[in-house]
Amino acid sequence: MLSNKDFCSKDCSLNLKKLGFNERTFGYYTRQGEELIRISSQFRGSYAEDCSFSHNSLPDDCLGYGNIDAPTHYDAQRWLREAFNIDVEVSNMPSLKRYCFMVADENSILIDSEACDMLYRTYETALNEGILWATKELLEKKYKTEKQEEDDKEGI
């Protein structure tokens, strides 16, 4: 059974939305609040079908527009791997009773949080921070590319 710690944070979920994450989830954040709203997977039939849609794809005039899908860490990891060939992994550091994350693409390790002294008390926190780091880097790259394309069009 899923608990709140299995879902991405709001910041992480918002970054995923900006990158194009648009999959059905069983949780979401409202535009105004920080609290995770979970949709019960115990329901079957039409209620589960109605409630397990992607909030990220709602049109502007729809009730619920602005809500942000909250994927589980697993779903976010899988999506980053499939969409961007980015792997986020967590390692246990038993002697320190801490966890670290590593983010890699097909060519190299992009960051190893242990090397940066970024250690976390729980596996889930380390995983969320790894996903957050990866999404921030992807967004930065996306905005730089978009800015370069705009500059190229303007002849700058």
C-alpha positions as protocol buffer text, in pm:
chain_id: "A"
residue {
  index: 1
  type: MET
  ca { x: 0 y: 0 z: 0 }
}
residue {
  index: 2
  type: LEU
  ca { x: 131 y: 343 z: -92 }
}
residue {
  index: 3
  type: SER
  ca { x: 204 y: 610 z: 166 }
}
residue {
  index: 4
  type: ASN
  ca { x: 268 y: 981 z: 117 }
}
residue {
  index: 5
  type: LYS
  ca { x: 645 y: 926 z: 127 }
}
residue {
  index: 6
  type: ASP
  ca { x: 614 y: 718 z: -193 }
}
residue {
  index: 7
  type: PHE
  ca { x: 503 y: 1024 z: -394 }
}
residue {
  index: 8
  type: CYS
  ca { x: 717 y: 1300 z: -541 }
}
residue {
  index: 9
  type: SER
  ca { x: 720 y: 1635 z: -363 }
}
residue {
  index: 10
  type: LYS
  ca { x: 523 y: 1925 z: -509 }
}
residue {
  index: 11
  type: ASP
  ca { x: 839 y: 2094 z: -643 }
}
residue {
  index: 12
  type: CYS
  ca { x: 948 y: 1772 z: -807 }
}
residue {
  index: 13
  type: SER
  ca { x: 599 y: 1710 z: -950 }
}
residue {
  index: 14
  type: LEU
  ca { x: 581 y: 2064 z: -1089 }
}
residue {
  index: 15
  type: ASN
  ca { x: 917 y: 2020 z: -1264 }
}
residue {
  index: 16
  type: LEU
  ca { x: 799 y: 1691 z: -1412 }
}
residue {
  index: 17
  type: LYS
  ca { x: 486 y: 1865 z: -1541 }
}
residue {
  index: 18
  type: LYS
  ca { x: 699 y: 2138 z: -1704 }
}
residue {
  index: 19
  type: LEU
  ca { x: 903 y: 1865 z: -1874 }
}
residue {
  index: 20
  type: GLY
  ca { x: 590 y: 1703 z: -2017 }
}
residue {
  index: 21
  type: PHE
  ca { x: 492 y: 1438 z: -1761 }
}
residue {
  index: 22
  type: ASN
  ca { x: 131 y: 1361 z: -1848 }
}
residue {
  index: 23
  type: GLU
  ca { x: 41 y: 1022 z: -1706 }
}
residue {
  index: 24
  type: ARG
  ca { x: -238 y: 900 z: -1482 }
}
residue {
  index: 25
  type: THR
  ca { x: -148 y: 914 z: -1115 }
}
residue {
  index: 26
  type: PHE
  ca { x: -318 y: 835 z: -788 }
}
residue {
  index: 27
  type: GLY
  ca { x: -223 y: 1161 z: -626 }
}
residue {
  index: 28
  type: TYR
  ca { x: -203 y: 1531 z: -704 }
}
residue {
  index: 29
  type: TYR
  ca { x: -127 y: 1868 z: -552 }
}
residue {
  index: 30
  type: THR
  ca { x: -367 y: 2159 z: -582 }
}
residue {
  index: 31
  type: ARG
  ca { x: -245 y: 2484 z: -731 }
}
residue {
  index: 32
  type: GLN
  ca { x: -276 y: 2660 z: -396 }
}
residue {
  index: 33
  type: GLY
  ca { x: -176 y: 2395 z: -142 }
}
residue {
  index: 34
  type: GLU
  ca { x: 128 y: 2193 z: -48 }
}
residue {
  index: 35
  type: GLU
  ca { x: -70 y: 1892 z: 75 }
}
residue {
  index: 36
  type: LEU
  ca { x: -78 y: 1577 z: -133 }
}
residue {
  index: 37
  type: ILE
  ca { x: -430 y: 1470 z: -229 }
}
residue {
  index: 38
  type: ARG
  ca { x: -437 y: 1093 z: -273 }
}
residue {
  index: 39
  type: ILE
  ca { x: -693 y: 913 z: -481 }
}
residue {
  index: 40
  type: SER
  ca { x: -780 y: 581 z: -327 }
}
residue {
  index: 41
  type: SER
  ca { x: -688 y: 279 z: -536 }
}
residue {
  index: 42
  type: GLN
  ca { x: -944 y: 78 z: -337 }
}
residue {
  index: 43
  type: PHE
  ca { x: -1225 y: 203 z: -559 }
}
residue {
  index: 44
  type: ARG
  ca { x: -1310 y: 2 z: -866 }
}
residue {
  index: 45
  type: GLY
  ca { x: -1514 y: 81 z: -1173 }
}
residue {
  index: 46
  type: SER
  ca { x: -1617 y: 424 z: -1292 }
}
residue {
  index: 47
  type: TYR
  ca { x: -1501 y: 616 z: -982 }
}
residue {
  index: 48
  type: ALA
  ca { x: -1143 y: 493 z: -1019 }
}
residue {
  index: 49
  type: GLU
  ca { x: -1152 y: 560 z: -1393 }
}
residue {
  index: 50
  type: ASP
  ca { x: -1287 y: 913 z: -1341 }
}
residue {
  index: 51
  type: CYS
  ca { x: -1031 y: 999 z: -1073 }
}
residue {
  index: 52
  type: SER
  ca { x: -720 y: 844 z: -1216 }
}
residue {
  index: 53
  type: PHE
  ca { x: -665 y: 1082 z: -1507 }
}
residue {
  index: 54
  type: SER
  ca { x: -380 y: 1321 z: -1568 }
}
residue {
  index: 55
  type: HIS
  ca { x: -439 y: 1660 z: -1410 }
}
residue {
  index: 56
  type: ASN
  ca { x: -145 y: 1790 z: -1615 }
}
residue {
  index: 57
  type: SER
  ca { x: -351 y: 1757 z: -1934 }
}
residue {
  index: 58
  type: LEU
  ca { x: -665 y: 1941 z: -1822 }
}
residue {
  index: 59
  type: PRO
  ca { x: -777 y: 2237 z: -2037 }
}
residue {
  index: 60
  type: ASP
  ca { x: -773 y: 2585 z: -1880 }
}
residue {
  index: 61
  type: ASP
  ca { x: -1150 y: 2602 z: -1836 }
}
residue {
  index: 62
  type: CYS
  ca { x: -1184 y: 2264 z: -1665 }
}
residue {
  index: 63
  type: LEU
  ca { x: -1254 y: 2217 z: -1295 }
}
residue {
  index: 64
  type: GLY
  ca { x: -926 y: 2108 z: -1141 }
}
residue {
  index: 65
  type: TYR
  ca { x: -711 y: 2301 z: -1390 }
}
residue {
  index: 66
  type: GLY
  ca { x: -383 y: 2395 z: -1229 }
}
residue {
  index: 67
  type: ASN
  ca { x: -363 y: 2082 z: -1018 }
}
residue {
  index: 68
  type: ILE
  ca { x: -32 y: 1901 z: -1051 }
}
residue {
  index: 69
  type: ASP
  ca { x: -4 y: 1525 z: -1090 }
}
residue {
  index: 70
  type: ALA
  ca { x: 199 y: 1365 z: -811 }
}
residue {
  index: 71
  type: PRO
  ca { x: 364 y: 1052 z: -946 }
}
residue {
  index: 72
  type: THR
  ca { x: 520 y: 793 z: -724 }
}
residue {
  index: 73
  type: HIS
  ca { x: 898 y: 797 z: -715 }
}
residue {
  index: 74
  type: TYR
  ca { x: 898 y: 478 z: -921 }
}
residue {
  index: 75
  type: ASP
  ca { x: 676 y: 632 z: -1190 }
}
residue {
  index: 76
  type: ALA
  ca { x: 896 y: 943 z: -1205 }
}
residue {
  index: 77
  type: GLN
  ca { x: 1212 y: 730 z: -1230 }
}
residue {
  index: 78
  type: ARG
  ca { x: 1061 y: 522 z: -1509 }
}
residue {
  index: 79
  type: TRP
  ca { x: 937 y: 830 z: -1698 }
}
residue {
  index: 80
  type: LEU
  ca { x: 1277 y: 1005 z: -1677 }
}
residue {
  index: 81
  type: ARG
  ca { x: 1444 y: 687 z: -1800 }
}
residue {
  index: 82
  type: GLU
  ca { x: 1203 y: 643 z: -2091 }
}
residue {
  index: 83
  type: ALA
  ca { x: 1167 y: 1010 z: -2190 }
}
residue {
  index: 84
  type: PHE
  ca { x: 1524 y: 1135 z: -2137 }
}
residue {
  index: 85
  type: ASN
  ca { x: 1742 y: 827 z: -2082 }
}
residue {
  index: 86
  type: ILE
  ca { x: 1819 y: 957 z: -1731 }
}
residue {
  index: 87
  type: ASP
  ca { x: 1868 y: 713 z: -1443 }
}
residue {
  index: 88
  type: VAL
  ca { x: 1825 y: 814 z: -1080 }
}
residue {
  index: 89
  type: GLU
  ca { x: 1961 y: 567 z: -827 }
}
residue {
  index: 90
  type: VAL
  ca { x: 1993 y: 562 z: -449 }
}
residue {
  index: 91
  type: SER
  ca { x: 2271 y: 400 z: -249 }
}
residue {
  index: 92
  type: ASN
  ca { x: 2285 y: 309 z: 118 }
}
residue {
  index: 93
  type: MET
  ca { x: 2581 y: 426 z: 325 }
}
residue {
  index: 94
  type: PRO
  ca { x: 2546 y: 195 z: 628 }
}
residue {
  index: 95
  type: SER
  ca { x: 2842 y: 333 z: 823 }
}
residue {
  index: 96
  type: LEU
  ca { x: 2686 y: 682 z: 817 }
}
residue {
  index: 97
  type: LYS
  ca { x: 2324 y: 564 z: 835 }
}
residue {
  index: 98
  type: ARG
  ca { x: 2253 y: 784 z: 537 }
}
residue {
  index: 99
  type: TYR
  ca { x: 2157 y: 757 z: 170 }
}
residue {
  index: 100
  type: CYS
  ca { x: 2291 y: 932 z: -137 }
}
residue {
  index: 101
  type: PHE
  ca { x: 2169 y: 959 z: -496 }
}
residue {
  index: 102
  type: MET
  ca { x: 2335 y: 934 z: -832 }
}
residue {
  index: 103
  type: VAL
  ca { x: 2202 y: 1068 z: -1161 }
}
residue {
  index: 104
  type: ALA
  ca { x: 2341 y: 939 z: -1490 }
}
residue {
  index: 105
  type: ASP
  ca { x: 2265 y: 954 z: -1859 }
}
residue {
  index: 106
  type: GLU
  ca { x: 2381 y: 718 z: -2132 }
}
residue {
  index: 107
  type: ASN
  ca { x: 2725 y: 881 z: -2140 }
}
residue {
  index: 108
  type: SER
  ca { x: 2826 y: 954 z: -1782 }
}
residue {
  index: 109
  type: ILE
  ca { x: 2741 y: 1014 z: -1420 }
}
residue {
  index: 110
  type: LEU
  ca { x: 2597 y: 1365 z: -1397 }
}
residue {
  index: 111
  type: ILE
  ca { x: 2609 y: 1391 z: -1018 }
}
residue {
  index: 112
  type: ASP
  ca { x: 2693 y: 1172 z: -723 }
}
residue {
  index: 113
  type: SER
  ca { x: 2547 y: 1331 z: -413 }
}
residue {
  index: 114
  type: GLU
  ca { x: 2798 y: 1153 z: -189 }
}
residue {
  index: 115
  type: ALA
  ca { x: 3081 y: 1340 z: -360 }
}
residue {
  index: 116
  type: CYS
  ca { x: 2893 y: 1666 z: -294 }
}
residue {
  index: 117
  type: ASP
  ca { x: 2830 y: 1581 z: 74 }
}
residue {
  index: 118
  type: MET
  ca { x: 2456 y: 1568 z: 12 }
}
residue {
  index: 119
  type: LEU
  ca { x: 2344 y: 1281 z: 233 }
}
residue {
  index: 120
  type: TYR
  ca { x: 1989 y: 1202 z: 345 }
}
residue {
  index: 121
  type: ARG
  ca { x: 1831 y: 1024 z: 639 }
}
residue {
  index: 122
  type: THR
  ca { x: 1580 y: 824 z: 434 }
}
residue {
  index: 123
  type: TYR
  ca { x: 1585 y: 639 z: 104 }
}
residue {
  index: 124
  type: GLU
  ca { x: 1271 y: 823 z: -12 }
}
residue {
  index: 125
  type: THR
  ca { x: 1418 y: 1167 z: 59 }
}
residue {
  index: 126
  type: ALA
  ca { x: 1736 y: 1081 z: -131 }
}
residue {
  index: 127
  type: LEU
  ca { x: 1531 y: 949 z: -424 }
}
residue {
  index: 128
  type: ASN
  ca { x: 1307 y: 1258 z: -432 }
}
residue {
  index: 129
  type: GLU
  ca { x: 1612 y: 1487 z: -420 }
}
residue {
  index: 130
  type: GLY
  ca { x: 1776 y: 1291 z: -703 }
}
residue {
  index: 131
  type: ILE
  ca { x: 1465 y: 1322 z: -918 }
}
residue {
  index: 132
  type: LEU
  ca { x: 1438 y: 1692 z: -828 }
}
residue {
  index: 133
  type: TRP
  ca { x: 1803 y: 1750 z: -923 }
}
residue {
  index: 134
  type: ALA
  ca { x: 1756 y: 1570 z: -1256 }
}
residue {
  index: 135
  type: THR
  ca { x: 1441 y: 1767 z: -1343 }
}
residue {
  index: 136
  type: LYS
  ca { x: 1608 y: 2099 z: -1258 }
}
residue {
  index: 137
  type: GLU
  ca { x: 1900 y: 2015 z: -1486 }
}
residue {
  index: 138
  type: LEU
  ca { x: 1669 y: 1909 z: -1768 }
}
residue {
  index: 139
  type: LEU
  ca { x: 1462 y: 2228 z: -1734 }
}
residue {
  index: 140
  type: GLU
  ca { x: 1775 y: 2443 z: -1734 }
}
residue {
  index: 141
  type: LYS
  ca { x: 1894 y: 2270 z: -2052 }
}
residue {
  index: 142
  type: LYS
  ca { x: 1547 y: 2310 z: -2207 }
}
residue {
  index: 143
  type: TYR
  ca { x: 1531 y: 2683 z: -2130 }
}
residue {
  index: 144
  type: LYS
  ca { x: 1885 y: 2740 z: -2261 }
}
residue {
  index: 145
  type: THR
  ca { x: 1791 y: 2562 z: -2585 }
}
residue {
  index: 146
  type: GLU
  ca { x: 1469 y: 2764 z: -2619 }
}
residue {
  index: 147
  type: LYS
  ca { x: 1658 y: 3090 z: -2551 }
}
residue {
  index: 148
  type: GLN
  ca { x: 1922 y: 3000 z: -2811 }
}
residue {
  index: 149
  type: GLU
  ca { x: 1651 y: 2924 z: -3067 }
}
residue {
  index: 150
  type: GLU
  ca { x: 1486 y: 3262 z: -2997 }
}
residue {
  index: 151
  type: ASP
  ca { x: 1820 y: 3439 z: -3031 }
}
residue {
  index: 152
  type: ASP
  ca { x: 1888 y: 3257 z: -3358 }
}
residue {
  index: 153
  type: LYS
  ca { x: 1549 y: 3368 z: -3498 }
}
residue {
  index: 154
  type: GLU
  ca { x: 1621 y: 3729 z: -3401 }
}
residue {
  index: 155
  type: GLY
  ca { x: 1971 y: 3710 z: -3546 }
}
residue {
  index: 156
  type: ILE
  ca { x: 2147 y: 3775 z: -3215 }
}
